[in-house]
Amino acid sequence: MKKISKIESVLEQIQTPCYVCEEALLEENLKLLAYVGEQSGAKVLLALKGFAFKALAPLVSKYLKGCTCSGLHEAKFAKEYFGGEIHTYSPAFKQEDIDEVIEL
């Protein structure tokens, strides 16, 4: 009989779809990114479209300077959960959205 590790046991209980993240490894990577930013003078931003994981926002916000967003709703999400600088880019904005994007 094969012995099942604790993480395998936990993973078997998780319903999909879901996100699973090893916080200790994430924090190691965030520390490295913060170091690169400090040494280079660059502002390291989170690409929100690739990582909209609000439960980890406090951890990510400790190390990164803000978020990049592809529109109004991502920018609102970034402001609410991540803070810091919010950079928004889109090839076009709706007229009714642009004023709100500028305010964020």
C-alpha positions, -999 to +999 in steps of 0.1 A: +000+000+000+014+034-010+018+060+017+001+093+008+019+125+019-001+151+038-002+175+008-015+147-015-042+140+011-052+177+012-051+179-026-074+149-029-100+168-009-100+200-028-128+205-054-118+219-087-115+243-102-094+261-076-061+279-071-034+263-049-004+283-038+026+274-016+029+307+003+064+301+016+077+297-020+057+326-032+072+348-005+107+337-015+100+348-050+084+381-039+115+388-017+137+382-048+115+406-069+117+433-042+155+429-041+157+433-079+135+464-077+156+479-049+189+472-066+178+484-101+155+512-091+127+496-111+092+495-097+081+458-098+043+455-104+020+426-103+003+417-136-031+414-122-046+395-151-022+366-143-027+366-106-060+380-092-056+360-059-072+384-034-064+361-004-027+367-010-030+404-017-016+414+018+015+393+012+021+404-024+015+441-014+043+439+012+069+433-016+056+448-049+049+484-057+014+480-073-005+464-102-009+465-139-045+463-150-062+459-184-093+480-177-116+496-152-128+465-133-092+452-128-081+486-116-110+488-091-100+453-079-063+463-076-072+494-056-095+475-032-072+445-025-036+454-034-032+492-032+000+508-043+005+522-078-022+512-104-012+512-140-040+507-165-036+501-202-062+492-228-062+499-266-095+517-260-117+528-231-154+534-231-160+571-227-180+565-195-151+545-180-122+568-187-129+594-160-132+566-134-100+550-146-081+583-142-094+587-107-080+553-096 
